[in-house]
Amino acid sequence: MKKLFFITALALSSLFLKAQHVELGLKGGLNVATVHYPNSSSNYDPRVSLHVGGLAHIHLTKEFAIQPEIVFSGQGYKTGNDIYKFNYLNVPVLVQYMFKSGFRLETGPQVGFLLSAKKRTNNVETDIKNNLKNVDLAWAFGAGYILPSGFGFDARLNLGIAKVNNDPGGIKTTNGVFQFGVFYQFKALKH
């Protein structure tokens, strides 16, 4: 895992140095999260929470950019009287295609680091972090729109691609999160 992190950091540093310009920004918004249990007959309701973080919008050309982010993300699900609260520090690295109108399409991988996991039943919380893997992998798909002022709006779907539960023989459980947010990009840093 350390090697993957080092290689990713090195690649992003290289892109940062070759970029036409870089715009740093802040973002936040609403999460509607759940988990997927294949072939399960149970009914899982979404957990509504928030996400907040920062971004670096790195222009490679007039149409293409790379956008790494660091985002706190409240995830989990509900079932019956139980609420499962999973908090992650997510690091997506998105490739964006930008239209002249301000509209953007984006996709890319995301790694998530589990910060906490709790089960709440009738106002009693239990720590269940040991039941989950410390690292989650997902693929993000999204679209956004940025105004000339630097303010923008985006919507994203993060589909889990790695098993999040620690049960070695258990069903593969994956996260799924819809995100609706706003962001602000500061003026470009010229090289």
mmCIF file of the C-alpha atoms, coordinates in Angstrom:
data_MODEL
# 
_entry.id   MODEL 
# 
loop_
_atom_site.group_PDB 
_atom_site.id 
_atom_site.type_symbol 
_atom_site.label_atom_id 
_atom_site.label_alt_id 
_atom_site.label_comp_id 
_atom_site.label_asym_id 
_atom_site.label_entity_id 
_atom_site.label_seq_id 
_atom_site.pdbx_PDB_ins_code 
_atom_site.Cartn_x 
_atom_site.Cartn_y 
_atom_site.Cartn_z 
_atom_site.occupancy 
_atom_site.B_iso_or_equiv 
_atom_site.pdbx_formal_charge 
_atom_site.auth_seq_id 
_atom_site.auth_comp_id 
_atom_site.auth_asym_id 
_atom_site.auth_atom_id 
_atom_site.pdbx_PDB_model_num 
ATOM 1   C CA . MET A 1 1   ? 0.000   0.000   0.000   1.00 0.00 ? 1   MET A CA 1 
ATOM 2   C CA . LYS A 1 2   ? 2.879   2.365   0.813   1.00 0.00 ? 2   LYS A CA 1 
ATOM 3   C CA . LYS A 1 3   ? 4.386   1.712   -2.626  1.00 0.00 ? 3   LYS A CA 1 
ATOM 4   C CA . LEU A 1 4   ? 1.086   2.519   -4.344  1.00 0.00 ? 4   LEU A CA 1 
ATOM 5   C CA . PHE A 1 5   ? 0.776   5.754   -2.359  1.00 0.00 ? 5   PHE A CA 1 
ATOM 6   C CA . PHE A 1 6   ? 4.380   6.750   -3.216  1.00 0.00 ? 6   PHE A CA 1 
ATOM 7   C CA . ILE A 1 7   ? 3.920   6.016   -6.934  1.00 0.00 ? 7   ILE A CA 1 
ATOM 8   C CA . THR A 1 8   ? 0.641   7.965   -7.013  1.00 0.00 ? 8   THR A CA 1 
ATOM 9   C CA . ALA A 1 9   ? 2.234   10.939  -5.218  1.00 0.00 ? 9   ALA A CA 1 
ATOM 10  C CA . LEU A 1 10  ? 5.168   10.895  -7.644  1.00 0.00 ? 10  LEU A CA 1 
ATOM 11  C CA . ALA A 1 11  ? 2.871   10.767  -10.691 1.00 0.00 ? 11  ALA A CA 1 
ATOM 12  C CA . LEU A 1 12  ? 0.725   13.637  -9.368  1.00 0.00 ? 12  LEU A CA 1 
ATOM 13  C CA . SER A 1 13  ? 3.846   15.720  -8.649  1.00 0.00 ? 13  SER A CA 1 
ATOM 14  C CA . SER A 1 14  ? 4.999   15.167  -12.226 1.00 0.00 ? 14  SER A CA 1 
ATOM 15  C CA . LEU A 1 15  ? 1.591   16.253  -13.584 1.00 0.00 ? 15  LEU A CA 1 
ATOM 16  C CA . PHE A 1 16  ? 1.620   19.295  -11.305 1.00 0.00 ? 16  PHE A CA 1 
ATOM 17  C CA . LEU A 1 17  ? 4.969   20.442  -12.745 1.00 0.00 ? 17  LEU A CA 1 
ATOM 18  C CA . LYS A 1 18  ? 3.876   19.914  -16.382 1.00 0.00 ? 18  LYS A CA 1 
ATOM 19  C CA . ALA A 1 19  ? 0.434   21.455  -16.009 1.00 0.00 ? 19  ALA A CA 1 
ATOM 20  C CA . GLN A 1 20  ? -0.617  24.629  -17.858 1.00 0.00 ? 20  GLN A CA 1 
ATOM 21  C CA . HIS A 1 21  ? -1.992  25.951  -14.576 1.00 0.00 ? 21  HIS A CA 1 
ATOM 22  C CA . VAL A 1 22  ? -3.394  24.708  -11.290 1.00 0.00 ? 22  VAL A CA 1 
ATOM 23  C CA . GLU A 1 23  ? -6.494  25.861  -9.431  1.00 0.00 ? 23  GLU A CA 1 
ATOM 24  C CA . LEU A 1 24  ? -6.941  24.901  -5.794  1.00 0.00 ? 24  LEU A CA 1 
ATOM 25  C CA . GLY A 1 25  ? -10.426 24.694  -4.349  1.00 0.00 ? 25  GLY A CA 1 
ATOM 26  C CA . LEU A 1 26  ? -12.814 23.723  -1.587  1.00 0.00 ? 26  LEU A CA 1 
ATOM 27  C CA . LYS A 1 27  ? -15.886 21.529  -1.875  1.00 0.00 ? 27  LYS A CA 1 
ATOM 28  C CA . GLY A 1 28  ? -18.740 20.165  0.181   1.00 0.00 ? 28  GLY A CA 1 
ATOM 29  C CA . GLY A 1 29  ? -22.217 18.775  -0.068  1.00 0.00 ? 29  GLY A CA 1 
ATOM 30  C CA . LEU A 1 30  ? -24.699 16.008  0.551   1.00 0.00 ? 30  LEU A CA 1 
ATOM 31  C CA . ASN A 1 31  ? -24.073 12.241  0.522   1.00 0.00 ? 31  ASN A CA 1 
ATOM 32  C CA . VAL A 1 32  ? -26.744 9.604   -0.015  1.00 0.00 ? 32  VAL A CA 1 
ATOM 33  C CA . ALA A 1 33  ? -24.936 6.353   0.808   1.00 0.00 ? 33  ALA A CA 1 
ATOM 34  C CA . THR A 1 34  ? -25.745 2.671   1.112   1.00 0.00 ? 34  THR A CA 1 
ATOM 35  C CA . VAL A 1 35  ? -24.063 -0.715  0.765   1.00 0.00 ? 35  VAL A CA 1 
ATOM 36  C CA . HIS A 1 36  ? -24.607 -3.455  -1.797  1.00 0.00 ? 36  HIS A CA 1 
ATOM 37  C CA . TYR A 1 37  ? -24.990 -7.073  -0.748  1.00 0.00 ? 37  TYR A CA 1 
ATOM 38  C CA . PRO A 1 38  ? -25.352 -9.206  -3.899  1.00 0.00 ? 38  PRO A CA 1 
ATOM 39  C CA . ASN A 1 39  ? -28.350 -11.549 -3.923  1.00 0.00 ? 39  ASN A CA 1 
ATOM 40  C CA . SER A 1 40  ? -29.538 -10.281 -0.548  1.00 0.00 ? 40  SER A CA 1 
ATOM 41  C CA . SER A 1 41  ? -33.253 -10.159 0.246   1.00 0.00 ? 41  SER A CA 1 
ATOM 42  C CA . SER A 1 42  ? -32.717 -7.617  3.055   1.00 0.00 ? 42  SER A CA 1 
ATOM 43  C CA . ASN A 1 43  ? -33.941 -4.053  2.668   1.00 0.00 ? 43  ASN A CA 1 
ATOM 44  C CA . TYR A 1 44  ? -31.234 -1.404  3.170   1.00 0.00 ? 44  TYR A CA 1 
ATOM 45  C CA . ASP A 1 45  ? -32.099 2.281   3.322   1.00 0.00 ? 45  ASP A CA 1 
ATOM 46  C CA . PRO A 1 46  ? -29.589 5.015   2.541   1.00 0.00 ? 46  PRO A CA 1 
ATOM 47  C CA . ARG A 1 47  ? -27.758 7.039   5.167   1.00 0.00 ? 47  ARG A CA 1 
ATOM 48  C CA . VAL A 1 48  ? -27.826 10.759  4.395   1.00 0.00 ? 48  VAL A CA 1 
ATOM 49  C CA . SER A 1 49  ? -24.677 12.603  5.464   1.00 0.00 ? 49  SER A CA 1 
ATOM 50  C CA . LEU A 1 50  ? -22.127 15.169  4.289   1.00 0.00 ? 50  LEU A CA 1 
ATOM 51  C CA . HIS A 1 51  ? -18.830 15.400  2.463   1.00 0.00 ? 51  HIS A CA 1 
ATOM 52  C CA . VAL A 1 52  ? -16.260 18.204  2.707   1.00 0.00 ? 52  VAL A CA 1 
ATOM 53  C CA . GLY A 1 53  ? -12.729 18.632  1.420   1.00 0.00 ? 53  GLY A CA 1 
ATOM 54  C CA . GLY A 1 54  ? -10.244 20.204  -0.934  1.00 0.00 ? 54  GLY A CA 1 
ATOM 55  C CA . LEU A 1 55  ? -9.232  19.792  -4.567  1.00 0.00 ? 55  LEU A CA 1 
ATOM 56  C CA . ALA A 1 56  ? -6.451  20.615  -7.020  1.00 0.00 ? 56  ALA A CA 1 
ATOM 57  C CA . HIS A 1 57  ? -7.733  21.194  -10.565 1.00 0.00 ? 57  HIS A CA 1 
ATOM 58  C CA . ILE A 1 58  ? -4.709  20.595  -12.828 1.00 0.00 ? 58  ILE A CA 1 
ATOM 59  C CA . HIS A 1 59  ? -5.167  21.688  -16.450 1.00 0.00 ? 59  HIS A CA 1 
ATOM 60  C CA . LEU A 1 60  ? -3.270  19.477  -18.904 1.00 0.00 ? 60  LEU A CA 1 
ATOM 61  C CA . THR A 1 61  ? -4.837  21.019  -22.024 1.00 0.00 ? 61  THR A CA 1 
ATOM 62  C CA . LYS A 1 62  ? -7.785  23.365  -22.645 1.00 0.00 ? 62  LYS A CA 1 
ATOM 63  C CA . GLU A 1 63  ? -10.133 20.365  -22.616 1.00 0.00 ? 63  GLU A CA 1 
ATOM 64  C CA . PHE A 1 64  ? -8.532  17.903  -20.181 1.00 0.00 ? 64  PHE A CA 1 
ATOM 65  C CA . ALA A 1 65  ? -7.651  18.159  -16.502 1.00 0.00 ? 65  ALA A CA 1 
ATOM 66  C CA . ILE A 1 66  ? -6.702  15.892  -13.627 1.00 0.00 ? 66  ILE A CA 1 
ATOM 67  C CA . GLN A 1 67  ? -8.425  16.623  -10.328 1.00 0.00 ? 67  GLN A CA 1 
ATOM 68  C CA . PRO A 1 68  ? -7.111  14.929  -7.188  1.00 0.00 ? 68  PRO A CA 1 
ATOM 69  C CA . GLU A 1 69  ? -9.151  15.556  -4.051  1.00 0.00 ? 69  GLU A CA 1 
ATOM 70  C CA . ILE A 1 70  ? -9.028  14.857  -0.323  1.00 0.00 ? 70  ILE A CA 1 
ATOM 71  C CA . VAL A 1 71  ? -12.556 14.530  1.045   1.00 0.00 ? 71  VAL A CA 1 
ATOM 72  C CA . PHE A 1 72  ? -14.093 13.548  4.383   1.00 0.00 ? 72  PHE A CA 1 
ATOM 73  C CA . SER A 1 73  ? -17.146 11.433  3.501   1.00 0.00 ? 73  SER A CA 1 
ATOM 74  C CA . GLY A 1 74  ? -19.963 10.234  5.755   1.00 0.00 ? 74  GLY A CA 1 
ATOM 75  C CA . GLN A 1 75  ? -21.229 6.883   4.434   1.00 0.00 ? 75  GLN A CA 1 
ATOM 76  C CA . GLY A 1 76  ? -23.092 3.805   5.645   1.00 0.00 ? 76  GLY A CA 1 
ATOM 77  C CA . TYR A 1 77  ? -26.717 2.647   5.604   1.00 0.00 ? 77  TYR A CA 1 
ATOM 78  C CA . LYS A 1 78  ? -29.859 1.999   7.660   1.00 0.00 ? 78  LYS A CA 1 
ATOM 79  C CA . THR A 1 79  ? -31.799 -1.174  8.242   1.00 0.00 ? 79  THR A CA 1 
ATOM 80  C CA . GLY A 1 80  ? -34.736 -1.368  10.631  1.00 0.00 ? 80  GLY A CA 1 
ATOM 81  C CA . ASN A 1 81  ? -33.758 0.437   13.856  1.00 0.00 ? 81  ASN A CA 1 
ATOM 82  C CA . ASP A 1 82  ? -30.035 0.186   13.077  1.00 0.00 ? 82  ASP A CA 1 
ATOM 83  C CA . ILE A 1 83  ? -27.940 2.966   11.558  1.00 0.00 ? 83  ILE A CA 1 
ATOM 84  C CA . TYR A 1 84  ? -24.458 2.059   10.324  1.00 0.00 ? 84  TYR A CA 1 
ATOM 85  C CA . LYS A 1 85  ? -22.198 5.123   10.199  1.00 0.00 ? 85  LYS A CA 1 
ATOM 86  C CA . PHE A 1 86  ? -18.968 4.759   8.209   1.00 0.00 ? 86  PHE A CA 1 
ATOM 87  C CA . ASN A 1 87  ? -16.647 7.782   7.961   1.00 0.00 ? 87  ASN A CA 1 
ATOM 88  C CA . TYR A 1 88  ? -13.937 7.773   5.309   1.00 0.00 ? 88  TYR A CA 1 
ATOM 89  C CA . LEU A 1 89  ? -11.134 10.017  4.113   1.00 0.00 ? 89  LEU A CA 1 
ATOM 90  C CA . ASN A 1 90  ? -11.498 9.570   0.350   1.00 0.00 ? 90  ASN A CA 1 
ATOM 91  C CA . VAL A 1 91  ? -8.829  10.410  -2.227  1.00 0.00 ? 91  VAL A CA 1 
ATOM 92  C CA . PRO A 1 92  ? -10.291 10.389  -5.753  1.00 0.00 ? 92  PRO A CA 1 
ATOM 93  C CA . VAL A 1 93  ? -8.109  11.166  -8.786  1.00 0.00 ? 93  VAL A CA 1 
ATOM 94  C CA . LEU A 1 94  ? -10.429 12.214  -11.597 1.00 0.00 ? 94  LEU A CA 1 
ATOM 95  C CA . VAL A 1 95  ? -9.851  12.784  -15.298 1.00 0.00 ? 95  VAL A CA 1 
ATOM 96  C CA . GLN A 1 96  ? -12.087 15.616  -16.475 1.00 0.00 ? 96  GLN A CA 1 
ATOM 97  C CA . TYR A 1 97  ? -13.223 16.660  -19.936 1.00 0.00 ? 97  TYR A CA 1 
ATOM 98  C CA . MET A 1 98  ? -14.157 20.348  -19.894 1.00 0.00 ? 98  MET A CA 1 
ATOM 99  C CA . PHE A 1 99  ? -16.525 22.026  -22.340 1.00 0.00 ? 99  PHE A CA 1 
ATOM 100 C CA . LYS A 1 100 ? -16.204 25.752  -23.144 1.00 0.00 ? 100 LYS A CA 1 
ATOM 101 C CA . SER A 1 101 ? -19.635 26.320  -21.583 1.00 0.00 ? 101 SER A CA 1 
ATOM 102 C CA . GLY A 1 102 ? -18.315 25.395  -18.118 1.00 0.00 ? 102 GLY A CA 1 
ATOM 103 C CA . PHE A 1 103 ? -19.822 21.899  -18.147 1.00 0.00 ? 103 PHE A CA 1 
ATOM 104 C CA . ARG A 1 104 ? -17.505 19.008  -17.119 1.00 0.00 ? 104 ARG A CA 1 
ATOM 105 C CA . LEU A 1 105 ? -17.586 15.226  -17.255 1.00 0.00 ? 105 LEU A CA 1 
ATOM 106 C CA . GLU A 1 106 ? -15.325 13.255  -14.914 1.00 0.00 ? 106 GLU A CA 1 
ATOM 107 C CA . THR A 1 107 ? -14.310 9.734   -14.004 1.00 0.00 ? 107 THR A CA 1 
ATOM 108 C CA . GLY A 1 108 ? -11.529 8.031   -12.098 1.00 0.00 ? 108 GLY A CA 1 
ATOM 109 C CA . PRO A 1 109 ? -10.428 5.806   -9.227  1.00 0.00 ? 109 PRO A CA 1 
ATOM 110 C CA . GLN A 1 110 ? -10.881 6.565   -5.556  1.00 0.00 ? 110 GLN A CA 1 
ATOM 111 C CA . VAL A 1 111 ? -9.180  5.114   -2.508  1.00 0.00 ? 111 VAL A CA 1 
ATOM 112 C CA . GLY A 1 112 ? -10.902 5.538   0.862   1.00 0.00 ? 112 GLY A CA 1 
ATOM 113 C CA . PHE A 1 113 ? -9.350  5.238   4.309   1.00 0.00 ? 113 PHE A CA 1 
ATOM 114 C CA . LEU A 1 114 ? -11.773 4.178   7.036   1.00 0.00 ? 114 LEU A CA 1 
ATOM 115 C CA . LEU A 1 115 ? -11.702 6.669   9.931   1.00 0.00 ? 115 LEU A CA 1 
ATOM 116 C CA . SER A 1 116 ? -14.536 5.240   12.034  1.00 0.00 ? 116 SER A CA 1 
ATOM 117 C CA . ALA A 1 117 ? -17.424 2.782   11.860  1.00 0.00 ? 117 ALA A CA 1 
ATOM 118 C CA . LYS A 1 118 ? -20.273 2.693   14.348  1.00 0.00 ? 118 LYS A CA 1 
ATOM 119 C CA . LYS A 1 119 ? -23.593 0.905   14.643  1.00 0.00 ? 119 LYS A CA 1 
ATOM 120 C CA . ARG A 1 120 ? -26.362 2.858   16.384  1.00 0.00 ? 120 ARG A CA 1 
ATOM 121 C CA . THR A 1 121 ? -29.402 1.038   17.771  1.00 0.00 ? 121 THR A CA 1 
ATOM 122 C CA . ASN A 1 122 ? -31.940 2.981   19.865  1.00 0.00 ? 122 ASN A CA 1 
ATOM 123 C CA . ASN A 1 123 ? -29.387 5.712   20.772  1.00 0.00 ? 123 ASN A CA 1 
ATOM 124 C CA . VAL A 1 124 ? -26.700 3.178   21.775  1.00 0.00 ? 124 VAL A CA 1 
ATOM 125 C CA . GLU A 1 125 ? -23.542 3.264   19.630  1.00 0.00 ? 125 GLU A CA 1 
ATOM 126 C CA . THR A 1 126 ? -21.164 0.345   19.195  1.00 0.00 ? 126 THR A CA 1 
ATOM 127 C CA . ASP A 1 127 ? -17.750 0.554   17.525  1.00 0.00 ? 127 ASP A CA 1 
ATOM 128 C CA . ILE A 1 128 ? -17.643 -1.889  14.586  1.00 0.00 ? 128 ILE A CA 1 
ATOM 129 C CA . LYS A 1 129 ? -14.476 -0.651  12.850  1.00 0.00 ? 129 LYS A CA 1 
ATOM 130 C CA . ASN A 1 130 ? -12.826 -4.073  13.256  1.00 0.00 ? 130 ASN A CA 1 
ATOM 131 C CA . ASN A 1 131 ? -15.620 -5.577  11.117  1.00 0.00 ? 131 ASN A CA 1 
ATOM 132 C CA . LEU A 1 132 ? -14.548 -3.496  8.099   1.00 0.00 ? 132 LEU A CA 1 
ATOM 133 C CA . LYS A 1 133 ? -11.438 -3.241  5.967   1.00 0.00 ? 133 LYS A CA 1 
ATOM 134 C CA . ASN A 1 134 ? -9.287  -0.145  6.545   1.00 0.00 ? 134 ASN A CA 1 
ATOM 135 C CA . VAL A 1 135 ? -9.119  0.667   2.816   1.00 0.00 ? 135 VAL A CA 1 
ATOM 136 C CA . ASP A 1 136 ? -11.945 0.933   0.289   1.00 0.00 ? 136 ASP A CA 1 
ATOM 137 C CA . LEU A 1 137 ? -11.605 1.166   -3.493  1.00 0.00 ? 137 LEU A CA 1 
ATOM 138 C CA . ALA A 1 138 ? -14.213 2.755   -5.732  1.00 0.00 ? 138 ALA A CA 1 
ATOM 139 C CA . TRP A 1 139 ? -14.683 4.175   -9.219  1.00 0.00 ? 139 TRP A CA 1 
ATOM 140 C CA . ALA A 1 140 ? -16.243 7.624   -9.565  1.00 0.00 ? 140 ALA A CA 1 
ATOM 141 C CA . PHE A 1 141 ? -18.471 8.945   -12.376 1.00 0.00 ? 141 PHE A CA 1 
ATOM 142 C CA . GLY A 1 142 ? -19.686 12.521  -12.367 1.00 0.00 ? 142 GLY A CA 1 
ATOM 143 C CA . ALA A 1 143 ? -20.587 15.790  -14.001 1.00 0.00 ? 143 ALA A CA 1 
ATOM 144 C CA . GLY A 1 144 ? -20.279 19.392  -12.952 1.00 0.00 ? 144 GLY A CA 1 
ATOM 145 C CA . TYR A 1 145 ? -20.665 22.978  -13.987 1.00 0.00 ? 145 TYR A CA 1 
ATOM 146 C CA . ILE A 1 146 ? -18.405 25.907  -13.069 1.00 0.00 ? 146 ILE A CA 1 
ATOM 147 C CA . LEU A 1 147 ? -19.384 29.571  -13.295 1.00 0.00 ? 147 LEU A CA 1 
ATOM 148 C CA . PRO A 1 148 ? -16.880 32.267  -14.373 1.00 0.00 ? 148 PRO A CA 1 
ATOM 149 C CA . SER A 1 149 ? -16.714 33.382  -10.715 1.00 0.00 ? 149 SER A CA 1 
ATOM 150 C CA . GLY A 1 150 ? -15.154 30.024  -9.701  1.00 0.00 ? 150 GLY A CA 1 
ATOM 151 C CA . PHE A 1 151 ? -18.265 28.674  -7.976  1.00 0.00 ? 151 PHE A CA 1 
ATOM 152 C CA . GLY A 1 152 ? -19.608 25.398  -9.284  1.00 0.00 ? 152 GLY A CA 1 
ATOM 153 C CA . PHE A 1 153 ? -21.989 22.502  -8.753  1.00 0.00 ? 153 PHE A CA 1 
ATOM 154 C CA . ASP A 1 154 ? -21.373 18.792  -9.198  1.00 0.00 ? 154 ASP A CA 1 
ATOM 155 C CA . ALA A 1 155 ? -22.999 15.379  -8.917  1.00 0.00 ? 155 ALA A CA 1 
ATOM 156 C CA . ARG A 1 156 ? -21.080 12.141  -8.579  1.00 0.00 ? 156 ARG A CA 1 
ATOM 157 C CA . LEU A 1 157 ? -21.637 8.416   -8.158  1.00 0.00 ? 157 LEU A CA 1 
ATOM 158 C CA . ASN A 1 158 ? -18.932 6.479   -6.307  1.00 0.00 ? 158 ASN A CA 1 
ATOM 159 C CA . LEU A 1 159 ? -19.316 2.751   -6.965  1.00 0.00 ? 159 LEU A CA 1 
ATOM 160 C CA . GLY A 1 160 ? -17.401 0.463   -4.617  1.00 0.00 ? 160 GLY A CA 1 
ATOM 161 C CA . ILE A 1 161 ? -15.267 -2.133  -6.389  1.00 0.00 ? 161 ILE A CA 1 
ATOM 162 C CA . ALA A 1 162 ? -13.627 -3.746  -3.343  1.00 0.00 ? 162 ALA A CA 1 
ATOM 163 C CA . LYS A 1 163 ? -15.125 -5.734  -0.502  1.00 0.00 ? 163 LYS A CA 1 
ATOM 164 C CA . VAL A 1 164 ? -15.463 -3.564  2.628   1.00 0.00 ? 164 VAL A CA 1 
ATOM 165 C CA . ASN A 1 165 ? -16.425 -6.211  5.183   1.00 0.00 ? 165 ASN A CA 1 
ATOM 166 C CA . ASN A 1 166 ? -13.735 -8.255  7.005   1.00 0.00 ? 166 ASN A CA 1 
ATOM 167 C CA . ASP A 1 167 ? -15.657 -11.553 6.914   1.00 0.00 ? 167 ASP A CA 1 
ATOM 168 C CA . PRO A 1 168 ? -13.245 -13.799 4.919   1.00 0.00 ? 168 PRO A CA 1 
ATOM 169 C CA . GLY A 1 169 ? -15.939 -16.211 3.745   1.00 0.00 ? 169 GLY A CA 1 
ATOM 170 C CA . GLY A 1 170 ? -18.776 -13.715 3.685   1.00 0.00 ? 170 GLY A CA 1 
ATOM 171 C CA . ILE A 1 171 ? -20.691 -11.992 0.950   1.00 0.00 ? 171 ILE A CA 1 
ATOM 172 C CA . LYS A 1 172 ? -18.822 -9.261  -0.904  1.00 0.00 ? 172 LYS A CA 1 
ATOM 173 C CA . THR A 1 173 ? -20.220 -6.012  0.513   1.00 0.00 ? 173 THR A CA 1 
ATOM 174 C CA . THR A 1 174 ? -19.428 -2.777  -1.381  1.00 0.00 ? 174 THR A CA 1 
ATOM 175 C CA . ASN A 1 175 ? -20.130 0.898   -0.744  1.00 0.00 ? 175 ASN A CA 1 
ATOM 176 C CA . GLY A 1 176 ? -22.227 3.064   -3.043  1.00 0.00 ? 176 GLY A CA 1 
ATOM 177 C CA . VAL A 1 177 ? -22.517 6.840   -2.663  1.00 0.00 ? 177 VAL A CA 1 
ATOM 178 C CA . PHE A 1 178 ? -24.367 9.574   -4.579  1.00 0.00 ? 178 PHE A CA 1 
ATOM 179 C CA . GLN A 1 179 ? -22.822 12.991  -3.934  1.00 0.00 ? 179 GLN A CA 1 
ATOM 180 C CA . PHE A 1 180 ? -24.394 16.375  -4.691  1.00 0.00 ? 180 PHE A CA 1 
ATOM 181 C CA . GLY A 1 181 ? -22.175 19.332  -3.948  1.00 0.00 ? 181 GLY A CA 1 
ATOM 182 C CA . VAL A 1 182 ? -20.875 22.816  -4.471  1.00 0.00 ? 182 VAL A CA 1 
ATOM 183 C CA . PHE A 1 183 ? -17.271 23.882  -4.927  1.00 0.00 ? 183 PHE A CA 1 
ATOM 184 C CA . TYR A 1 184 ? -15.129 26.952  -5.342  1.00 0.00 ? 184 TYR A CA 1 
ATOM 185 C CA . GLN A 1 185 ? -11.905 27.122  -7.362  1.00 0.00 ? 185 GLN A CA 1 
ATOM 186 C CA . PHE A 1 186 ? -9.452  29.898  -6.585  1.00 0.00 ? 186 PHE A CA 1 
ATOM 187 C CA . LYS A 1 187 ? -7.540  31.757  -9.313  1.00 0.00 ? 187 LYS A CA 1 
ATOM 188 C CA . ALA A 1 188 ? -4.997  29.731  -11.261 1.00 0.00 ? 188 ALA A CA 1 
ATOM 189 C CA . LEU A 1 189 ? -1.428  29.348  -10.053 1.00 0.00 ? 189 LEU A CA 1 
ATOM 190 C CA . LYS A 1 190 ? 0.760   30.195  -13.063 1.00 0.00 ? 190 LYS A CA 1 
ATOM 191 C CA . HIS A 1 191 ? 4.030   28.356  -13.697 1.00 0.00 ? 191 HIS A CA 1 
# 
